[in-house]
């Protein structure tokens, strides 16, 4: 191999003869070695420049791909938002349709919380059943006048155990939530 050659380039023949070299000969040998190494790596600068160009191209392409990916993600998010708004509007329209078809009083419309038409119909039916039960109950007699307690006497709390309008409304809401 030429890289293993001795100082004379003849694989140590000069070493065997015990020859000595002049300064000019040493410089010539060094120049030959440097020239052979330079020849070996002569295209290094051009390869390095090509590698840098390739990296720049890949980076520019990557940034273009990233820009496209961001645009796609934004478009998908916008489409999902529009779809959600459309579904919400459709559900609201269905809720109003069921309430109108069932002739549900307006103050009970907000009790319809289902997510499908079937659920909304079941809830409306239960609300109407509750209203019918309330209407069918006997009206309570008017409250009697209670005497004013005398000072120092014990006050007796004999409040009526009859349901109030608030408790009836609460009962209806609880029935609507169960469905």
Secondary structure as UniProt FT lines:
FT   HELIX           2..4
FT   TURN            7..8
FT   TURN            11..12
FT   HELIX           13..17
FT   HELIX           23..40
FT   TURN            41..43
FT   HELIX           44..101
FT   TURN            102..103
FT   HELIX           106..111
FT   HELIX           117..136
FT   TURN            151..152
FT   HELIX           165..178
//
